[in-house]
Amino acid sequence: MAYRMQASVITNLPVDDVLM
């Protein structure tokens, strides 16, 4: 989950939503 949060912040995109 930490990776998803970091990715979301870095890419500034809803990465968590996409992965889930």
Distance bins in CASP14 RR format, pairs under 12 A and 6 or more apart:
PFRMAT RR
TARGET T0000
AUTHOR 0000-0000-0000
RMODE 2
METHOD distances of the structure
MODEL  1
1 7 0 0 0 0 0 1 0 0 0 0 0
1 8 0 0 0 0 0 1 0 0 0 0 0
1 15 0 0 0 0 0 1 0 0 0 0 0
1 16 0 0 0 0 1 0 0 0 0 0 0
1 19 0 0 0 0 0 1 0 0 0 0 0
1 20 0 0 0 0 0 1 0 0 0 0 0
2 8 0 0 0 0 0 1 0 0 0 0 0
2 9 0 0 0 0 0 1 0 0 0 0 0
2 16 0 0 0 0 0 1 0 0 0 0 0
3 9 0 0 0 0 0 1 0 0 0 0 0
3 10 0 0 0 0 0 1 0 0 0 0 0
3 11 0 0 0 0 0 1 0 0 0 0 0
3 15 0 0 0 0 1 0 0 0 0 0 0
3 16 0 0 0 0 1 0 0 0 0 0 0
3 19 0 0 0 0 1 0 0 0 0 0 0
4 10 0 0 0 0 0 1 0 0 0 0 0
4 11 0 0 0 0 0 1 0 0 0 0 0
4 13 0 0 0 0 0 1 0 0 0 0 0
4 14 0 0 0 0 1 0 0 0 0 0 0
4 15 1 0 1 0 0 0 0 0 0 0 0
4 16 1 0 1 0 0 0 0 0 0 0 0
4 17 0 0 0 0 1 0 0 0 0 0 0
4 18 0 0 0 0 1 0 0 0 0 0 0
4 19 1 0 1 0 0 0 0 0 0 0 0
4 20 0 0 0 0 1 0 0 0 0 0 0
5 11 0 0 0 0 0 1 0 0 0 0 0
5 14 0 0 0 0 0 1 0 0 0 0 0
5 15 0 0 0 0 1 0 0 0 0 0 0
5 16 1 0 0 1 0 0 0 0 0 0 0
5 19 0 0 0 0 0 1 0 0 0 0 0
6 12 0 0 0 0 0 1 0 0 0 0 0
6 15 0 0 0 0 1 0 0 0 0 0 0
6 16 0 0 0 0 0 1 0 0 0 0 0
7 13 0 0 0 0 1 0 0 0 0 0 0
7 14 0 0 0 0 0 1 0 0 0 0 0
7 15 1 0 1 0 0 0 0 0 0 0 0
7 16 1 0 0 1 0 0 0 0 0 0 0
7 17 0 0 0 0 0 1 0 0 0 0 0
7 18 0 0 0 0 1 0 0 0 0 0 0
7 19 0 0 0 0 1 0 0 0 0 0 0
8 14 1 0 0 1 0 0 0 0 0 0 0
8 15 1 0 1 0 0 0 0 0 0 0 0
8 16 1 0 1 0 0 0 0 0 0 0 0
8 17 0 0 0 0 1 0 0 0 0 0 0
8 18 0 0 0 0 1 0 0 0 0 0 0
8 19 0 0 0 0 1 0 0 0 0 0 0
8 20 0 0 0 0 0 1 0 0 0 0 0
9 15 0 0 0 0 1 0 0 0 0 0 0
9 16 0 0 0 0 0 1 0 0 0 0 0
11 17 0 0 0 0 0 1 0 0 0 0 0
11 18 0 0 0 0 1 0 0 0 0 0 0
11 19 0 0 0 0 0 1 0 0 0 0 0
13 19 0 0 0 0 0 1 0 0 0 0 0
14 20 0 0 0 0 1 0 0 0 0 0 0
END
